């Protein structure tokens, strides 16, 4: 499965980058992923977000102009990629994302885990599922872009609480 959509820049990296810039090794990434799966209810008490027509409408992702835009927001640029037989891992200085294709009841499905790097540890923010007609790279990446922007905006609001306006 090749996920990069038109306009998304993905950079393949070496272990040097992980060890010297992001400070996470591929083994640490895999350990975090396994921890999230073993303790799924703890990390995602509200469960998996199902992506369907209603969800896409609520997110405002059914607008043709937005969906067909050539250049995505900067938030989806510059992820380093680790591909394994069971998943694709995207990593940058802020996020680790696992895109996991599966067959569920003979329906092609993808689970996408979004975790944020906080104080050199990963914190799982959310998991969403695309299935059937919604399980294609364009939907998966548009929804990913939406959720990454949401996480960044929420962090900005939280970090501004208690600060005096300048």
C-alpha positions as a printed Julia matrix, in Angstrom:
166×3 Matrix{Float64}:
   0.0    0.0    0.0
   1.48   3.35  -1.06
  -0.12   6.22   0.8
   1.54   9.46  -0.3
  -1.05  11.64  -2.03
  -0.21  14.23  -4.63
   1.57  17.13  -2.95
   2.58  15.27   0.22
   6.31  15.2    0.73
   7.6   12.12   2.49
  11.28  11.72   3.18
  12.83   8.31   3.72
  15.37   8.46   6.5
  18.19   6.54   8.05
  18.59   5.33  11.61
  21.0    8.22  12.16
  18.14  10.69  11.93
  16.04   8.81  14.44
  18.86   8.47  16.92
  20.3   11.98  16.64
  17.43  14.31  15.86
  14.19  12.74  16.98
  15.81  10.66  19.71
  13.62   7.62  19.13
  14.88   4.38  17.72
  12.74   2.13  15.55
  12.63  -0.33  18.48
  11.26   2.37  20.8
   8.64   3.24  18.21
   7.6   -0.39  17.95
   7.51  -0.71  21.76
   5.23   2.34  21.96
   2.93   0.92  19.27
   2.73  -2.43  21.07
   2.05  -0.66  24.39
  -0.8    1.3   22.81
  -2.3   -1.92  21.48
  -1.89  -3.88  24.72
  -3.42  -1.05  26.77
  -5.85   0.18  24.14
  -8.75   0.94  26.52
  -6.42   3.02  28.72
  -5.05   5.05  25.83
  -8.27   5.39  23.82
 -11.16   5.21  26.31
 -13.61   6.63  23.75
 -12.67   3.97  21.2
 -11.89   4.19  17.52
 -13.31   7.06  15.5
 -15.23   5.59  12.56
 -14.78   7.59   9.36
 -17.94   7.62   7.28
 -20.03  10.09   5.31
 -21.4   11.72   8.47
 -17.94  12.08  10.04
 -16.44  13.53   6.86
 -19.32  16.03   6.68
 -18.84  17.06  10.34
 -15.12  17.58   9.67
 -15.85  19.71   6.63
 -13.91  17.35   4.38
 -16.56  16.93   1.71
 -15.91  20.33   0.13
 -14.57  19.53  -3.34
 -12.24  22.54  -3.45
 -10.54  21.54  -0.2
 -10.38  17.91  -1.18
  -8.78  18.59  -4.55
  -6.26  21.18  -3.4
  -2.8   20.64  -4.79
  -0.79  21.63  -1.73
  -1.72  20.27   1.7
  -1.02  22.27   4.84
   2.55  22.16   6.14
   1.45  19.79   8.89
   1.53  16.81   6.52
   4.96  17.58   5.09
   8.26  16.04   6.06
   7.47  12.78   7.73
  10.11  10.1    7.83
   8.85   6.67   6.89
   9.43   3.19   8.25
   7.7    0.45   6.31
   7.2   -3.01   7.77
   5.07  -5.85   6.44
   2.2   -4.99   8.79
   2.21  -1.16   8.9
   3.63   2.15   7.76
   5.09   4.43  10.43
   5.34   8.18   9.83
   7.56  10.14  12.17
   8.66  13.72  12.65
   9.68  15.88  15.62
   6.07  16.17  16.87
   4.24  13.0   15.87
   4.51   9.27  15.37
   1.72   7.86  13.23
   1.01   4.24  12.45
  -1.09   3.36   9.41
  -2.18  -0.25   9.74
  -4.08  -1.95   6.89
  -6.26  -4.92   7.9
  -9.06  -7.1    6.66
 -12.04  -6.92   9.02
 -14.97  -9.18   8.1
 -13.59  -9.37   4.54
 -13.64  -5.56   4.26
 -10.45  -3.65   3.55
  -9.88  -1.45   6.61
  -7.14   0.87   7.84
  -6.52   1.9   11.44
  -4.51   5.09  11.85
  -2.92   5.79  15.24
  -1.83   9.37  15.94
   0.57   9.88  18.83
   2.31  13.02  19.93
   5.86  13.25  21.21
   5.76  14.9   24.64
   8.86  15.13  26.81
  10.58  12.4   24.78
   7.62  10.01  25.26
   4.78   9.21  22.92
   1.2    9.89  23.98
  -1.57   8.33  21.9
  -4.03  11.07  20.93
  -6.55   9.13  18.85
  -7.2    6.24  16.51
  -9.45   6.36  13.48
 -10.7    3.72  11.1
 -11.44   3.94   7.4
 -13.21   1.03   5.74
 -14.81   0.16   2.43
 -15.21   3.13   0.09
 -13.59   5.45   2.66
 -10.46   3.29   2.82
  -8.37   4.97   0.15
  -5.19   7.02   0.44
  -6.86  10.36  -0.29
  -9.41   9.97   2.54
  -6.85   8.51   4.94
  -4.45  11.43   4.4
  -7.12  14.15   4.4
  -8.49  12.86   7.71
  -4.94  12.58   9.06
  -4.25  16.18   8.06
  -7.47  17.31   9.75
  -6.68  15.52  13.02
  -3.05  16.72  13.09
  -4.21  20.33  12.73
  -6.78  19.73  15.47
  -4.12  18.34  17.85
  -1.74  21.23  17.12
  -4.5   23.83  17.59
  -5.59  22.23  20.87
  -1.99  22.24  22.14
  -1.66  25.92  21.23
  -4.81  26.77  23.16
  -3.71  24.75  26.19
  -0.22  26.28  26.19
  -1.68  29.8   25.97
  -3.86  29.33  29.06
  -2.46  31.34  31.9
  -0.15  33.39  29.72
  -0.6   37.13  29.74
  -1.53  38.68  26.38
   1.22  40.78  24.88
